[in-house]
Amino acid sequence: MSFDLLSVLNVLTLIGAMCAAVVAVMANRMLDSIVGIAAAGSFIAVAFLFLQAPDVAIAEAAVGAVLGTVLYIIALRKIIGKEEERK
């Protein structure tokens, strides 16, 4: 079996995405989970680049890594603010 560099990078990217997903699920703090989700989205965007789908990679990077992360952080801040008002 011969592996070229692109195959090795593709496997490493998918391993990184799986590790980031495990971090997102197993994290104790919500912010750590959000960072894990953003990292997984970034790895998946890179995987799409390796698969020669740049349009899908741009969409995944914009939505999965950036927009989703920003929305999760905004929601988290609002939840924390409402919890502090109740105290």
MARBA-3410 file (N, C-alpha, C, O; in Angstrom, 1 decimal):
87
0.8,-1.2,0.0,0.0,0.0,0.0,0.9,1.2,0.0,1.8,1.4,0.8 ~ 0.6,2.1,-0.9,1.4,3.3,-0.9,0.5,4.5,-0.7,-0.6,4.7,-1.3 ~ 0.9,5.3,0.3,0.2,6.5,0.6,0.9,7.7,0.1,2.1,7.9,0.3 ~ 0.2,8.6,-0.5,0.8,9.9,-0.9,0.5,10.9,0.2,-0.2,10.6,1.1 ~ 1.1,12.0,0.0,1.1,13.1,1.1,-0.4,13.5,1.3,-0.8,13.8,2.4
-1.2,13.7,0.2,-2.5,14.1,0.4,-3.4,13.1,1.2,-4.2,13.6,2.0 ~ -3.2,11.9,1.0,-3.9,10.9,1.8,-3.5,10.9,3.2,-4.4,10.8,4.1 ~ -2.3,11.1,3.5,-1.8,11.2,4.9,-2.4,12.5,5.6,-2.9,12.4,6.7 ~ -2.4,13.6,4.8,-3.0,14.8,5.4,-4.5,14.7,5.6,-5.0,15.2,6.5 ~ -5.1,14.0,4.7,-6.6,13.8,4.8,-6.9,13.0,6.0,-7.9,13.3,6.8
-6.1,11.9,6.3,-6.4,11.1,7.5,-6.1,11.9,8.7,-6.8,11.8,9.7 ~ -5.0,12.7,8.7,-4.7,13.5,9.9,-5.8,14.5,10.2,-6.1,14.8,11.3 ~ -6.3,15.1,9.1,-7.4,16.1,9.3,-8.6,15.4,9.9,-9.3,16.0,10.7 ~ -9.0,14.3,9.4,-10.2,13.6,9.9,-9.9,13.1,11.4,-10.9,13.2,12.2 ~ -8.7,12.7,11.7,-8.4,12.4,13.1,-8.6,13.6,14.0,-9.1,13.6,15.1
-8.1,14.8,13.5,-8.2,16.0,14.2,-9.7,16.4,14.4,-10.1,16.9,15.5 ~ -10.5,16.2,13.4,-11.9,16.5,13.5,-12.6,15.6,14.6,-13.4,16.0,15.4 ~ -12.2,14.3,14.6,-12.8,13.4,15.6,-12.3,13.8,17.0,-13.1,13.7,17.9 ~ -11.1,14.1,17.1,-10.6,14.6,18.5,-11.3,15.8,19.0,-11.7,15.9,20.1 ~ -11.5,16.8,18.1,-12.2,18.0,18.4,-13.7,17.7,18.8,-14.2,18.3,19.7
-14.3,16.8,18.1,-15.7,16.4,18.4,-15.7,15.7,19.8,-16.7,16.0,20.6 ~ -14.8,14.9,20.1,-14.7,14.3,21.4,-14.5,15.3,22.5,-15.1,15.2,23.6 ~ -13.7,16.3,22.3,-13.5,17.4,23.2,-14.8,18.1,23.4,-15.1,18.5,24.5 ~ -15.5,18.4,22.3,-16.8,19.1,22.4,-17.8,18.4,23.3,-18.6,19.0,24.0 ~ -17.8,17.1,23.2,-18.8,16.3,23.9,-18.4,16.1,25.4,-19.2,16.1,26.3
-17.1,15.9,25.6,-16.6,15.5,26.9,-16.2,16.7,27.8,-15.9,16.5,29.0 ~ -16.2,17.9,27.3,-15.8,19.1,28.1,-16.7,19.3,29.2,-17.9,19.1,29.2 ~ -16.1,19.8,30.3,-16.9,20.2,31.5,-17.6,21.6,31.4,-18.6,21.8,31.9 ~ -16.9,22.5,30.8,-17.4,23.8,30.6,-18.0,24.0,29.2,-17.6,23.4,28.3 ~ -19.0,24.8,29.2,-19.7,25.1,27.9,-18.8,25.8,26.9,-18.9,25.5,25.7
-18.0,26.7,27.4,-17.1,27.4,26.4,-16.1,26.5,25.8,-15.8,26.6,24.6 ~ -15.7,25.5,26.5,-14.7,24.5,26.0,-15.4,23.7,24.9,-14.8,23.3,23.9 ~ -16.7,23.4,25.1,-17.5,22.6,24.1,-17.6,23.5,22.8,-17.6,22.9,21.7 ~ -17.9,24.8,23.0,-18.0,25.6,21.8,-16.7,25.7,21.0,-16.7,25.7,19.8 ~ -15.6,25.8,21.7,-14.3,25.8,21.0,-14.1,24.5,20.3,-13.5,24.5,19.2
-14.5,23.4,20.9,-14.4,22.1,20.3,-15.2,22.0,19.0,-14.8,21.4,18.0 ~ -16.4,22.5,19.1,-17.3,22.5,17.9,-16.6,23.4,16.8,-16.7,23.0,15.6 ~ -16.1,24.5,17.1,-15.4,25.4,16.1,-14.2,24.7,15.5,-14.0,24.8,14.3 ~ -13.4,24.0,16.4,-12.3,23.3,15.8,-12.7,22.2,14.9,-12.1,22.0,13.9 ~ -13.7,21.5,15.3,-14.2,20.4,14.4,-14.7,20.9,13.1,-14.4,20.4,12.0
-15.4,22.1,13.1,-15.8,22.7,11.8,-14.6,23.1,11.0,-14.7,23.0,9.8 ~ -13.6,23.6,11.6,-12.4,24.0,10.9,-11.7,22.9,10.2,-11.3,22.9,9.1 ~ -11.6,21.8,11.0,-11.0,20.6,10.4,-11.8,20.0,9.2,-11.2,19.6,8.2 ~ -13.1,20.1,9.4,-13.9,19.6,8.3,-13.8,20.5,7.0,-13.8,20.0,5.9 ~ -13.7,21.8,7.3,-13.5,22.7,6.1,-12.2,22.4,5.4,-12.1,22.4,4.2
-11.1,22.1,6.2,-9.8,21.7,5.6,-10.0,20.4,4.8,-9.4,20.2,3.7 ~ -10.7,19.4,5.4,-11.0,18.2,4.7,-11.6,18.4,3.4,-11.3,17.7,2.4 ~ -12.6,19.3,3.3,-13.3,19.6,2.0,-12.3,20.2,1.0,-12.4,20.0,-0.2 ~ -11.4,21.0,1.5,-10.3,21.5,0.6,-9.5,20.4,0.0,-9.2,20.4,-1.2 ~ -9.1,19.4,0.8,-8.3,18.3,0.3,-9.1,17.5,-0.6,-8.6,16.8,-1.5
-10.4,17.5,-0.5,-11.3,16.7,-1.4,-11.7,17.5,-2.6,-12.5,17.1,-3.4 ~ -11.0,18.6,-2.8,-11.2,19.5,-4.0,-12.6,20.0,-4.1,-13.2,20.0,-5.2 ~ -13.2,20.5,-3.0,-14.5,21.1,-3.0,-14.4,22.4,-2.3,-14.9,22.6,-1.2 ~ -13.8,23.4,-2.9,-13.5,24.7,-2.2,-14.8,25.5,-1.9,-14.8,26.2,-0.9 ~ -15.8,25.3,-2.7,-17.1,26.1,-2.4,-17.7,25.5,-1.1,-18.2,26.3,-0.3
-17.7,24.2,-1.0,-18.2,23.6,0.3,-17.3,24.0,1.5,-17.8,24.2,2.6 ~ -16.0,24.0,1.2,-15.1,24.3,2.3,-15.3,25.8,2.8,-15.3,26.0,4.0 ~ -15.6,26.7,1.9,-15.8,28.1,2.3,-17.1,28.2,3.1,-17.2,28.9,4.1 ~ -18.1,27.4,2.6,-19.4,27.5,3.3,-19.3,26.8,4.7,-19.8,27.4,5.7 ~ -18.6,25.7,4.8,-18.4,25.1,6.1,-17.6,26.0,7.1,-17.9,26.1,8.3
-16.5,26.6,6.5,-15.7,27.5,7.4,-16.6,28.7,7.9,-16.5,29.1,9.0 ~ -17.4,29.2,7.0,-18.2,30.4,7.4,-19.3,30.1,8.3,-19.5,30.7,9.3 ~ -20.0,29.0,8.1,-21.1,28.6,8.9,-20.7,27.8,10.1,-21.0,28.1,11.3 ~ -19.9,26.7,9.9,-19.6,25.8,10.9,-18.6,26.3,11.9,-18.7,26.0,13.1 ~ -17.6,27.0,11.4,-16.5,27.5,12.3,-16.7,28.9,12.8,-16.4,29.2,14.0
-17.3,29.8,12.0,-17.4,31.2,12.5,-18.8,31.5,13.0,-19.0,31.9,14.1 ~ -19.8,31.4,12.1,-21.1,31.9,12.5,-21.7,31.1,13.6,-22.3,31.6,14.5 ~ -21.6,29.7,13.5,-22.1,28.9,14.6,-21.4,29.2,15.9,-22.1,29.3,17.0 ~ -20.1,29.4,15.9,-19.4,29.7,17.2,-19.8,31.1,17.7,-20.0,31.2,19.0 ~ -20.0,32.1,16.9,-20.4,33.4,17.4,-21.8,33.3,18.0,-22.1,33.9,19.0
-22.7,32.6,17.3,-24.1,32.4,17.8,-24.1,31.7,19.2,-24.9,32.0,20.1 ~ -23.3,30.6,19.3,-23.2,29.9,20.6,-22.7,30.8,21.7,-23.2,30.7,22.8 ~ -21.7,31.5,21.4,-21.1,32.4,22.4,-22.1,33.5,22.9,-22.2,33.8,24.0 ~ -22.8,34.1,21.9,-23.9,35.1,22.2,-25.0,34.4,23.1,-25.4,35.0,24.1 ~ -25.4,33.2,22.7,-26.4,32.6,23.5,-25.9,32.2,24.9,-26.7,32.4,25.9
-24.7,31.8,25.0,-24.1,31.5,26.3,-24.0,32.7,27.2,-24.3,32.7,28.4 ~ -23.6,33.8,26.6,-23.5,35.1,27.4,-24.9,35.5,27.9,-25.1,36.0,29.0 ~ -25.9,35.4,27.1,-27.3,35.7,27.5,-27.8,34.8,28.6,-28.4,35.3,29.5 ~ -27.5,33.5,28.5,-27.9,32.6,29.6,-27.2,32.9,30.9,-27.8,32.9,31.9 ~ -25.9,33.2,30.8,-25.2,33.6,32.0,-25.7,34.9,32.6,-25.8,35.0,33.8
-26.0,35.8,31.8,-26.6,37.1,32.2,-27.9,36.9,32.9,-28.2,37.6,34.0 ~ -28.8,36.1,32.4,-30.1,35.8,33.0,-29.9,35.1,34.3,-30.7,35.3,35.3 ~ -29.0,34.2,34.4,-28.8,33.5,35.7,-28.3,34.4,36.8,-28.6,34.3,37.9 ~ -27.4,35.4,36.4,-26.9,36.3,37.4,-28.0,37.3,37.8,-28.0,37.7,39.0 ~ -29.0,37.6,36.9,-30.1,38.5,37.3,-31.0,37.8,38.4,-31.5,38.5,39.2
-31.1,36.5,38.3,-32.0,35.7,39.2,-31.4,35.7,40.6,-32.2,35.5,41.6 ~ -30.1,35.8,40.7,-29.4,35.7,42.1,-29.5,37.0,42.8,-29.1,37.1,43.9
END
